[in-house]
Each structure stands twice: as C-alpha cells, then as structure tokens.
Amino acid sequence: MKKFHTMMSILVFVLLLLASGCLQYTQLLKVNPDGSGMIDVTMMMSTEMTEMLNGMATIFSPDSTVKEQPAFDLFSEDEMRKQAKTLGKDVSFISGEKKYADGYEGYSALYSFTTITDVSVGDNVEPPSPGIDKDSTLSTKKENFLFRFEKGNPNTLTIVSVPDTGITKGPDGRDSVSESIEPNDEMIASLKTMLKGMRVDIALEVQGTIISTNATHRDGNRVTLMDLSFENLLGAEKQLKNLARHKPETQEELKEMLRNIPGVKFEFNDETTIKFR
C-alpha cells in the first residue's frame, strides 16, 4: 500500500498547483555513464492565468501606494536558481530562457549535477506567488523518488520510491486516504474546466543503452516516473468512479485499475533498476 499512498500524495500535491493556474510542467533527468548529468525543467502557464496574476500582483503588493507595479513574469532567474536547491544538494543552475507556445508562456531551465545520488524528485514544483514572500513562510519538501548508482559494466541505476509516512489512521485503524469520496458528475465537470490542459511529466533518460530494466514505462533509453494528463484522466469517468468506490488495498489491485486509464503513468515499483552502458 505504500505505493498507493505515494501516488495519492503526488495527486493531492499537483491538485494544489491549481491555486496558481493551469500549468504544464516537465522534468527530464539525463544521466551519464559516470552518474553525473543534467536536469531539463520546463514550466508553462496559460496566458489567461498570467494576466489574472498580473492583477493579483497589484492587489497583494506590499506597497499599495505605487500605481505602476511590475508585471507578473513566470520567468525569474532568481527563482530558477532557488529551485536548484529543491532538486538536490549538488544541483547547479546553468541557464534559462523564456518560452511561448499555444496560449501558454513560461520558461525552460537547465541544471547540472555531479552525481545522481544527490538528486531527489518530489514536491518541488512551486509556481510563483505574487506579493507573497516565500522566505517568510514555513514550507517543507517531500521526496518521492531517490536514486542509487553503481558504476560498472554495465552501470546500475536504482530509482527508489519513497513511501508517504504522513498518512493518518481512521477510527477503524485503516489509512484515512482510503476513505475517499466518490466523485459525482458535477464534481468531475468542474474539475474538467479547472484542469483543462494541465500536465505533469517527469522522466529519466540514460545517456547510453539500457541493457535491462524492470521499469513500468520504458521507451528506448527513457523511463517515465510520472506522466499525468489531467484532462485525459478526468475523461475516464467510469474508471475514476470505480477507483474511488473499490478503494484498492494492494499495489497490484491499484496497478490493474490504473492500467487502462488514459493520461496516467506511474512507476509502480518500490525499486526500479536500470542497467546501462
């Protein structure tokens, strides 16, 4: 069940991003044969939402006497440099650039790391919050995936899924996350509007040839850790209701129920091993 808890915590986390608008977030880790590598991050927000945030930046500005406030801009080199710390203790910011595409705007950023074992993937997607001083708020970063690396012939990269230890128990002793509310038609319709176009895609790509792996989703030398298209997910109303109604008790039950839902990809293994050279 720890995999179920981890996936549910990721889903809840991503839903919280809605407070900052419709986002498209991708993160690609590129791992070299010596364990070093790069992280390519892209975050896009709908132009409609950035215009709304421009208004919020004025409302929540600490200096309301200034009529002309700087426009909200998702592209901030200072913020991208700060994000390096959330990606791992040995991650360095390399470069960034603005991006525009199909009614969205945002940025892409490139980071480097010396060893993949110092990198962590988790709840580190933090959209800008106009008028809010992030340093003055209490926040924590929860890791969802950690890495081990052993150089050899072939090299061995292990992706470790970190279980959620913050799950509370209900009166009957069961995990409270299993006491979910079955979504009704009105709830799903509302979510479809809110989540239109939203996607989170996190993957790993080894710079070489994969000899063997137990990864759930592999395409060539690329392994998907999480790929969620919320618009497609919410289109599978029957499967969503079935998932909420039956409350899977084991990883295998959850895997079987999610297998045929479009727009949903998770790494199901507690430990995923990739051998490559």
C-alpha contacts under 8 A as a table, 3 or more apart, distances in Angstrom:
res1	aa1	res2	aa2	distance
1	M	4	F	5.09
1	M	5	H	6.38
1	M	249	E	6.45
1	M	250	T	5.30
1	M	251	Q	5.72
2	K	5	H	4.98
2	K	6	T	6.16
2	K	163	P	5.17
2	K	164	D	6.73
3	K	6	T	5.05
3	K	7	M	6.17
3	K	161	S	7.61
3	K	163	P	6.39
3	K	251	Q	6.45
3	K	268	F	6.78
3	K	269	N	7.81
3	K	270	D	6.98
4	F	7	M	5.24
4	F	8	M	6.07
4	F	250	T	7.78
4	F	251	Q	6.45
4	F	254	L	7.10
5	H	8	M	5.13
5	H	9	S	6.11
5	H	163	P	6.82
5	H	164	D	5.85
5	H	167	I	7.53
5	H	177	V	7.42
6	T	9	S	5.17
6	T	10	I	6.31
6	T	144	N	6.98
6	T	161	S	7.98
6	T	162	V	7.19
6	T	163	P	5.40
6	T	164	D	5.23
7	M	10	I	5.07
7	M	11	L	6.24
7	M	266	F	7.70
8	M	11	L	5.03
8	M	12	V	6.20
8	M	177	V	7.82
9	S	12	V	5.11
9	S	13	F	6.07
9	S	164	D	7.25
10	I	13	F	5.01
10	I	14	V	6.17
10	I	123	D	7.39
11	L	14	V	5.24
11	L	15	L	6.22
12	V	15	L	5.14
12	V	16	L	6.45
13	F	16	L	5.21
13	F	17	L	6.99
13	F	123	D	6.88
14	V	17	L	5.28
14	V	18	L	7.57
15	L	18	L	5.67
16	L	19	A	6.02
17	L	20	S	5.62
17	L	21	G	6.89
17	L	22	C	7.90
17	L	23	L	7.59
17	L	126	E	7.77
17	L	127	P	7.35
18	L	21	G	4.86
18	L	22	C	6.16
18	L	23	L	7.73
18	L	194	M	7.47
18	L	195	L	7.62
20	S	23	L	7.98
20	S	49	M	7.94
20	S	127	P	6.45
20	S	128	P	7.63
20	S	129	S	7.29
21	G	45	M	6.90
21	G	46	S	7.42
21	G	49	M	5.73
22	C	45	M	5.82
22	C	46	S	6.01
22	C	49	M	7.15
22	C	194	M	7.33
22	C	195	L	6.39
22	C	196	K	7.17
22	C	197	G	6.90
22	C	198	M	5.59
23	L	43	M	7.01
23	L	44	M	5.66
23	L	45	M	4.70
23	L	46	S	6.90
23	L	197	G	7.57
23	L	198	M	5.24
23	L	199	R	6.74
24	Q	42	T	7.88
24	Q	43	M	5.77
24	Q	44	M	5.04
24	Q	45	M	6.45
24	Q	197	G	7.40
24	Q	198	M	5.34
24	Q	199	R	4.77
24	Q	200	V	5.95
25	Y	41	V	7.52
25	Y	42	T	5.71
25	Y	43	M	4.58
25	Y	44	M	6.44
25	Y	199	R	6.25
25	Y	200	V	4.82
25	Y	201	D	6.25
26	T	40	D	7.95
26	T	41	V	5.77
26	T	42	T	5.20
26	T	43	M	6.61
26	T	200	V	5.84
26	T	201	D	4.59
26	T	202	I	5.69
27	Q	39	I	6.85
27	Q	40	D	5.70
27	Q	41	V	4.56
27	Q	42	T	6.54
27	Q	201	D	6.31
27	Q	202	I	4.72
27	Q	203	A	6.37
28	L	39	I	5.63
28	L	40	D	5.12
28	L	41	V	6.56
28	L	202	I	5.94
28	L	203	A	5.00
28	L	204	L	5.59
28	L	205	E	7.10
29	L	37	G	7.32
29	L	38	M	5.97
29	L	39	I	4.55
29	L	40	D	6.53
29	L	203	A	6.37
29	L	204	L	4.60
29	L	205	E	6.00
30	K	37	G	5.36
30	K	38	M	5.17
30	K	39	I	6.18
30	K	40	D	7.99
30	K	204	L	6.02
30	K	205	E	4.81
30	K	206	V	5.69
30	K	207	Q	6.59
31	V	35	G	5.98
31	V	36	S	5.93
31	V	37	G	4.58
31	V	38	M	6.84
31	V	116	I	7.15
31	V	204	L	7.48
31	V	205	E	6.24
31	V	206	V	4.74
31	V	207	Q	5.78
32	N	35	G	5.34
32	N	36	S	5.39
32	N	37	G	5.38
32	N	206	V	6.20
32	N	207	Q	5.03
32	N	208	G	7.47
33	P	36	S	7.49
33	P	151	K	7.47
33	P	155	N	6.73
33	P	206	V	7.66
33	P	207	Q	6.67
33	P	208	G	7.09
33	P	276	F	7.74
33	P	277	R	6.41
34	D	115	T	7.93
34	D	151	K	6.54
35	G	114	T	7.13
35	G	115	T	4.98
35	G	116	I	5.54
35	G	117	T	7.94
35	G	149	F	6.63
35	G	151	K	7.52
36	S	112	S	7.82
36	S	113	F	5.68
36	S	114	T	4.48
36	S	115	T	4.48
36	S	116	I	5.97
37	G	112	S	5.85
37	G	113	F	5.50
37	G	114	T	6.67
37	G	115	T	7.20
37	G	116	I	7.18
38	M	110	L	6.96
38	M	111	Y	5.51
38	M	112	S	4.31
38	M	113	F	6.11
39	I	110	L	5.81
39	I	111	Y	4.96
39	I	112	S	6.12
39	I	113	F	7.89
40	D	108	S	7.17
40	D	109	A	5.98
40	D	110	L	4.80
40	D	111	Y	6.50
41	V	108	S	5.53
41	V	109	A	5.16
41	V	110	L	6.35
42	T	106	G	7.62
42	T	107	Y	5.78
42	T	108	S	4.17
42	T	109	A	6.36
43	M	106	G	5.65
43	M	107	Y	5.65
43	M	108	S	6.45
44	M	99	K	7.78
44	M	104	Y	5.88
44	M	105	E	5.26
44	M	106	G	4.28
44	M	107	Y	6.49
45	M	49	M	6.81
45	M	50	T	6.87
45	M	74	L	7.93
45	M	104	Y	5.29
45	M	105	E	5.53
45	M	106	G	6.00
46	S	49	M	5.28
46	S	50	T	6.49
46	S	103	G	5.85
46	S	104	Y	4.22
46	S	105	E	6.31
47	T	50	T	5.09
47	T	51	E	6.28
47	T	103	G	5.59
47	T	104	Y	5.10
47	T	105	E	6.06
48	E	51	E	5.31
48	E	52	M	6.46
48	E	103	G	7.87
49	M	52	M	4.94
49	M	53	L	6.18
50	T	53	L	4.94
50	T	54	N	6.19
50	T	72	F	6.85
50	T	73	D	7.61
50	T	74	L	7.93
51	E	54	N	5.04
51	E	55	G	6.81
51	E	72	F	7.87
52	M	55	G	5.32
52	M	56	M	6.54
53	L	56	M	4.74
53	L	57	A	6.00
53	L	72	F	6.44
53	L	130	P	6.90
54	N	57	A	5.13
54	N	58	T	6.74
54	N	71	A	5.71
54	N	72	F	4.94
54	N	130	P	7.98
55	G	58	T	5.36
55	G	59	I	6.47
56	M	59	I	4.97
56	M	60	F	5.99
56	M	130	P	6.53
56	M	131	G	7.83
57	A	60	F	5.45
57	A	61	S	5.74
57	A	69	Q	7.46
57	A	71	A	7.63
57	A	72	F	6.65
57	A	130	P	4.75
57	A	131	G	5.61
58	T	61	S	5.19
58	T	64	S	7.42
58	T	69	Q	6.02
58	T	131	G	7.94
59	I	64	S	7.46
60	F	64	S	7.91
60	F	130	P	6.99
60	F	131	G	4.94
60	F	132	I	7.67
61	S	64	S	5.84
61	S	69	Q	7.84
61	S	130	P	7.70
61	S	131	G	4.99
62	P	131	G	6.74
63	D	66	V	5.93
64	S	67	K	7.19
66	V	69	Q	6.64
72	F	130	P	7.19
73	D	76	S	6.93
74	L	105	E	7.82
74	L	106	G	5.50
74	L	107	Y	7.07
74	L	127	P	7.86
74	L	128	P	6.69
75	F	97	E	7.55
75	F	98	K	6.17
75	F	106	G	6.04
75	F	107	Y	5.61
76	S	79	E	5.29
76	S	80	M	6.27
77	E	80	M	4.96
77	E	81	R	6.11
77	E	96	G	7.08
78	D	81	R	5.18
78	D	82	K	6.31
79	E	82	K	4.99
79	E	83	Q	6.19
80	M	83	Q	5.03
80	M	84	A	6.74
80	M	93	F	7.20
80	M	96	G	7.77
80	M	109	A	7.05
81	R	84	A	5.43
81	R	85	K	7.69
81	R	92	S	7.67
81	R	93	F	5.56
82	K	85	K	5.81
82	K	86	T	7.46
83	Q	86	T	5.21
83	Q	87	L	6.61
83	Q	124	N	7.63
84	A	87	L	5.22
84	A	88	G	6.74
84	A	91	V	5.53
84	A	92	S	5.84
84	A	93	F	6.00
84	A	111	Y	7.10
85	K	88	G	5.52
85	K	89	K	5.94
85	K	90	D	7.92
85	K	91	V	6.67
86	T	89	K	7.75
86	T	120	S	7.94
86	T	124	N	5.83
86	T	141	K	7.30
87	L	91	V	6.45
87	L	119	V	5.84
87	L	120	S	5.66
87	L	121	V	6.57
87	L	124	N	7.11
88	G	91	V	5.33
88	G	118	D	5.47
88	G	119	V	4.34
88	G	120	S	5.61
89	K	118	D	5.97
89	K	119	V	7.09
90	D	113	F	5.78
90	D	114	T	6.64
90	D	115	T	7.68
90	D	118	D	5.98
90	D	119	V	7.36
91	V	111	Y	6.46
91	V	112	S	5.61
91	V	113	F	4.67
91	V	114	T	7.53
91	V	118	D	7.79
91	V	119	V	7.21
92	S	111	Y	5.41
92	S	112	S	5.31
92	S	113	F	6.46
93	F	109	A	7.69
93	F	110	L	6.36
93	F	111	Y	4.53
93	F	112	S	6.64
94	I	109	A	7.57
94	I	110	L	5.44
94	I	111	Y	5.16
94	I	112	S	6.75
95	S	109	A	5.77
95	S	110	L	5.33
95	S	111	Y	7.26
96	G	107	Y	6.88
96	G	108	S	5.59
96	G	109	A	4.17
96	G	110	L	6.21
97	E	107	Y	5.52
97	E	108	S	5.56
97	E	109	A	6.62
98	K	105	E	7.59
98	K	106	G	5.81
98	K	107	Y	4.33
98	K	108	S	6.55
99	K	105	E	5.65
99	K	106	G	5.19
99	K	107	Y	4.95
99	K	108	S	6.83
100	Y	103	G	7.51
100	Y	104	Y	5.81
100	Y	105	E	4.41
100	Y	106	G	6.52
101	A	104	Y	5.23
101	A	105	E	6.35
113	F	116	I	6.75
113	F	118	D	7.73
113	F	119	V	7.52
114	T	118	D	8.00
115	T	118	D	5.87
115	T	119	V	7.46
116	I	119	V	5.22
116	I	147	F	6.36
116	I	148	R	7.33
116	I	149	F	7.08
117	T	120	S	7.88
117	T	146	L	7.16
117	T	147	F	4.98
117	T	148	R	5.33
117	T	149	F	6.45
118	D	147	F	7.70
119	V	146	L	6.88
119	V	147	F	7.06
120	S	143	E	6.21
120	S	144	N	7.53
120	S	145	F	5.91
120	S	146	L	5.07
120	S	147	F	7.22
121	V	124	N	7.41
121	V	143	E	5.84
121	V	144	N	5.80
121	V	145	F	5.06
121	V	146	L	6.67
122	G	141	K	7.28
122	G	142	K	5.79
122	G	143	E	4.21
122	G	144	N	4.54
122	G	145	F	6.40
123	D	141	K	5.92
123	D	142	K	5.57
123	D	143	E	6.49
123	D	144	N	7.41
124	N	141	K	6.37
124	N	142	K	7.79
129	S	132	I	5.67
133	D	136	S	5.57
133	D	137	T	7.10
134	K	137	T	5.41
135	D	138	L	7.80
143	E	146	L	7.23
143	E	162	V	6.64
144	N	161	S	5.85
144	N	162	V	4.94
144	N	163	P	7.21
145	F	159	I	6.50
145	F	160	V	5.45
145	F	161	S	4.72
145	F	162	V	5.63
146	L	159	I	5.93
146	L	160	V	5.06
146	L	161	S	6.64
146	L	162	V	7.08
147	F	157	L	7.11
147	F	158	T	5.62
147	F	159	I	4.78
147	F	160	V	5.85
148	R	157	L	5.85
148	R	158	T	4.99
148	R	159	I	6.64
148	R	160	V	7.69
149	F	155	N	7.57
149	F	156	T	5.79
149	F	157	L	4.63
149	F	158	T	6.30
150	E	155	N	5.89
150	E	156	T	5.10
150	E	157	L	6.52
151	K	154	P	7.43
151	K	155	N	4.67
151	K	156	T	6.46
152	G	155	N	4.54
152	G	156	T	7.20
153	N	276	F	7.96
153	N	277	R	6.63
154	P	211	I	7.63
154	P	275	K	5.83
154	P	276	F	5.29
154	P	277	R	5.10
155	N	275	K	5.53
155	N	276	F	5.32
155	N	277	R	5.94
156	T	273	T	6.87
156	T	274	I	5.77
156	T	275	K	4.59
156	T	276	F	6.63
157	L	273	T	5.80
157	L	274	I	5.08
157	L	275	K	6.36
158	T	271	E	6.49
158	T	272	T	5.53
158	T	273	T	4.49
158	T	274	I	6.26
159	I	271	E	5.56
159	I	272	T	4.95
159	I	273	T	6.41
160	V	270	D	6.05
160	V	271	E	4.68
160	V	272	T	6.60
161	S	269	N	7.32
161	S	270	D	5.06
161	S	271	E	6.19
162	V	270	D	7.78
164	D	167	I	6.62
167	I	175	D	6.41
167	I	176	S	7.00
167	I	177	V	7.12
168	T	175	D	5.92
168	T	176	S	5.76
168	T	177	V	7.82
169	K	172	D	7.72
169	K	173	G	5.34
169	K	174	R	5.44
169	K	175	D	4.57
169	K	176	S	5.24
170	G	173	G	5.19
170	G	174	R	5.40
170	G	175	D	5.94
170	G	176	S	5.03
171	P	174	R	7.43
174	R	178	S	7.48
175	D	178	S	5.81
175	D	179	E	7.62
176	S	179	E	5.34
176	S	180	S	7.88
177	V	180	S	6.18
178	S	247	K	5.91
179	E	247	K	7.79
180	S	244	A	6.22
180	S	247	K	7.81
181	I	244	A	6.69
182	E	241	K	5.97
182	E	244	A	5.10
182	E	245	R	6.12
183	P	187	M	5.92
183	P	188	I	6.43
183	P	240	L	7.72
183	P	241	K	6.27
183	P	244	A	7.50
184	N	187	M	5.31
184	N	188	I	6.31
184	N	241	K	7.96
185	D	188	I	5.20
185	D	189	A	6.11
186	E	189	A	5.12
186	E	190	S	6.27
187	M	190	S	5.23
187	M	191	L	6.24
188	I	191	L	5.06
188	I	192	K	6.10
188	I	234	L	6.69
188	I	237	E	7.57
189	A	192	K	5.16
189	A	193	T	6.66
190	S	193	T	5.37
190	S	194	M	6.39
191	L	194	M	4.95
191	L	195	L	5.79
191	L	234	L	7.54
192	K	195	L	5.31
192	K	196	K	5.78
192	K	230	F	7.96
192	K	231	E	6.18
192	K	234	L	6.28
192	K	235	G	7.89
193	T	196	K	5.49
195	L	198	M	5.35
195	L	230	F	6.07
195	L	231	E	6.07
196	K	230	F	7.18
196	K	231	E	5.27
197	G	229	S	7.53
197	G	230	F	7.33
197	G	231	E	6.07
198	M	229	S	6.23
198	M	230	F	5.76
198	M	231	E	6.68
199	R	227	D	7.39
199	R	228	L	5.46
199	R	229	S	4.52
199	R	230	F	6.11
200	V	226	M	7.35
200	V	227	D	5.69
200	V	228	L	5.22
200	V	229	S	6.77
201	D	224	T	7.89
201	D	225	L	7.99
201	D	226	M	5.71
201	D	227	D	4.25
201	D	228	L	6.34
202	I	224	T	6.36
202	I	225	L	5.64
202	I	226	M	5.14
202	I	227	D	6.22
203	A	222	R	6.98
203	A	223	V	5.72
203	A	224	T	4.30
203	A	225	L	5.22
203	A	226	M	6.77
204	L	222	R	5.72
204	L	223	V	5.24
204	L	224	T	6.34
204	L	225	L	7.25
205	E	221	N	5.67
205	E	222	R	4.29
205	E	223	V	6.26
206	V	209	T	7.35
206	V	210	I	7.55
206	V	221	N	5.72
206	V	222	R	6.63
206	V	276	F	7.51
207	Q	221	N	7.45
208	G	221	N	7.07
208	G	276	F	6.41
208	G	277	R	5.47
209	T	221	N	6.16
209	T	276	F	5.34
209	T	277	R	5.55
210	I	213	T	7.26
210	I	220	G	7.60
210	I	221	N	5.82
210	I	274	I	6.79
210	I	275	K	5.83
210	I	276	F	4.22
210	I	277	R	6.78
211	I	274	I	7.68
211	I	275	K	5.40
211	I	276	F	5.09
211	I	277	R	7.32
212	S	274	I	6.08
212	S	275	K	5.29
212	S	276	F	7.15
213	T	272	T	7.24
213	T	273	T	5.46
213	T	274	I	4.56
213	T	275	K	6.28
214	N	272	T	5.92
214	N	273	T	6.06
214	N	274	I	7.21
215	A	218	R	6.19
215	A	223	V	6.73
215	A	267	E	6.90
215	A	269	N	7.35
215	A	272	T	5.63
215	A	273	T	7.07
215	A	274	I	7.57
216	T	224	T	7.95
216	T	266	F	7.66
216	T	267	E	5.65
216	T	268	F	6.51
216	T	269	N	7.40
217	H	223	V	5.82
217	H	224	T	5.54
217	H	225	L	7.77
217	H	265	K	7.46
217	H	266	F	7.88
217	H	267	E	7.02
218	R	221	N	7.26
218	R	222	R	5.78
218	R	223	V	4.55
218	R	224	T	6.51
219	D	222	R	5.21
219	D	223	V	6.41
224	T	227	D	6.87
224	T	265	K	7.38
224	T	266	F	7.31
224	T	267	E	6.92
225	L	265	K	7.46
225	L	266	F	5.65
225	L	267	E	4.95
226	M	264	V	7.84
226	M	265	K	5.45
226	M	266	F	4.65
226	M	267	E	6.50
227	D	263	G	7.11
227	D	264	V	6.03
227	D	265	K	4.94
227	D	266	F	6.68
228	L	233	L	7.50
228	L	263	G	5.46
228	L	264	V	5.02
228	L	265	K	6.39
229	S	232	N	5.51
229	S	233	L	6.11
229	S	263	G	4.66
229	S	264	V	6.68
230	F	233	L	4.77
230	F	234	L	6.01
230	F	263	G	6.82
231	E	234	L	5.48
231	E	235	G	6.44
231	E	263	G	7.82
232	N	235	G	5.02
232	N	236	A	6.92
232	N	262	P	5.95
232	N	263	G	5.15
233	L	236	A	5.62
233	L	261	I	6.63
233	L	262	P	5.92
233	L	263	G	5.23
233	L	264	V	6.54
234	L	237	E	6.01
234	L	240	L	7.49
236	A	239	Q	5.57
236	A	240	L	6.28
236	A	261	I	6.36
236	A	262	P	7.15
237	E	240	L	5.15
237	E	241	K	6.18
238	K	241	K	5.35
238	K	242	N	6.16
239	Q	242	N	4.98
239	Q	243	L	6.05
239	Q	257	M	7.39
239	Q	258	L	7.92
239	Q	261	I	6.73
240	L	243	L	5.07
240	L	244	A	6.31
241	K	244	A	5.19
241	K	245	R	5.99
242	N	245	R	5.04
242	N	246	H	6.04
243	L	246	H	5.60
243	L	247	K	5.97
243	L	248	P	7.20
243	L	257	M	6.68
244	A	247	K	5.55
248	P	251	Q	7.65
248	P	253	E	5.45
248	P	254	L	5.41
249	E	253	E	6.73
249	E	254	L	7.53
250	T	253	E	5.25
250	T	254	L	6.37
251	Q	254	L	5.10
251	Q	255	K	6.01
251	Q	268	F	7.66
252	E	255	K	5.00
252	E	256	E	6.15
253	E	256	E	5.26
253	E	257	M	6.31
254	L	257	M	5.15
254	L	258	L	6.14
255	K	258	L	5.26
255	K	259	R	5.81
255	K	268	F	7.21
256	E	259	R	5.21
256	E	260	N	7.80
257	M	260	N	7.00
257	M	261	I	7.74
258	L	261	I	5.36
258	L	264	V	7.16
259	R	264	V	8.00
261	I	264	V	6.07
269	N	272	T	5.76
